[in-house]
Amino acid sequence: MPATAQEIATAVARLNRRLRQERQSDLAPTQLLVLAAVAAAGPLTPGALATRERVSPPSITRTVGSLVELGLVVKSEHPEDGRQVVVSVSDLGTKVLAEERERRDAWLYLRLQELDAHDRSVLTEAAGILQRLAES
């Protein structure tokens, strides 16, 4: 593996770990990721959510079930297919997600202010590139 790929993977993993350390939630990282995915995508079926997140349907079913129990997401009848359900974020889920993001973003904002304008610009550009890589 080229050194650049290793360096990027290591840096992204370390930053992700550091951001997770800022969490103050009782939610597991997987629960938080699924909650954020539902919030970003809007109402969708568990199958569509599993495909979007590239995880197995049973894994999504377990995670969604735990989020339903916590009142963070709600299941409703699919508008076109009565055999399926649609998952959406509840008001409480929206609040919890906003609080988590606020803590994480506040920490990251302070760290970014320690950088010069050029480095911040490079990171802003890199964020879009990393997002495209993650979605590929």
N, C-alpha and C positions, 0 to 999 in steps of 0.2 A: 504494500500500500504506500503510495507517495506520502512523503512527510507532511505536505500541505493538508491532505485529507485527514491525516491523523491529528494534526494540530487543530484544525477546525473542529473535528468531532470532540476532541478533549476539551477545548475551550467552551463549546456549546454545552457539553455535559456538566462542566464545572459551574458555569453560570446558572444553568437550570437547577442544579443542587443548591446553589447559594440563594436563588430566588425562593425555592421551596423552604429554606430555613427561615424566611421571613413570614411564613404562614403562621397563623394563630388559630387555625380552624381545627375542629375535631374530625373533619372530613379526611378520608384517605386521598392521596394524590389522584388515584383513578377516579374517585367520585367527583373530585373537583374538575378534572379534565372532561368527564362526560357532561357534567352540569354546564361547563363553558361551551362545549360543542353543541348542546341542545340550544343554548341561548344564542349562539352564533348562527345556527342553521334555521332556527324557528321550529315549529312543530314538525315532527317527522316520526316515521315508524321505527321501532327498535332495529329492524333489519336494515333500514337505510342508515341509521346511526352507526351500526356495526360496520357497514361498508365504508362509510365516511371516515370512521376512526381506524379502519383496518384492524379490527379485532373480531373475535368469534362471536356469533350471535348469543351463545350461552353466557359468555362473559358480560355482554351488554345487558342481557336480561337480568343477571344478578345485580349488576351495578344500578340499573334503572330501578329495580325492585327496592334496593336499599334507599335510593333517593326518594322514591314514593313514600316509603315508611317515614322518612325524615320530613316529609312535606315540602321538599325542594323542587320536585317535578310532579306533574299530574298526568295521568293517562286519560284519554278520552276516546270515544268511538271514532273510527276512521270515517271520514265523510262519504267515501265511495265504496269501501269494502268492509262490511260488518264483521268479517273474520279477523280484522286487524285493529290495533290501537295506535293512537298517535300520542307521542310524548311531547310535553311542553314544560317550560319553566314556570313555577309558581311565583307569586309575589315574594314569598319568603326566599325562594331560590335566587331571584333577582337581587334581593337585598344582600344575601350571604355572598354571592358572587361579586357584587360591587364592593363590599367591605374587603374581601380578599384582594381584589385587584388594586384597591386604593392603598393598602399596606405595601404590596409588592411594588407598585408604581412609585410610591413615595421613596422607598429605599433606592430603587434604580435611578430615579430622578436626581437624588443627592449624589450618587456615584457618578452620574453623567456630568454633573456640574463641575466635577473635579477634573474633567478632561478639557482640552482646548477645543475651539470651534471646529477645527479640521477633523479631529478624531470623532467628534459628535456627528459631523456630516458623513464621514465614512461609515459609521455604525448605522446611521439612518438608511443609507443606501444598502448596506449589507443586510439589514432587517428584511427588506423586500426580497432580496436574493435568497436568503435563508427560508423565507416563507414559501417561495416557489419550489425550492428543493424539497421542503417538507410535504408539499402537495403533489409532488411528482410520483 
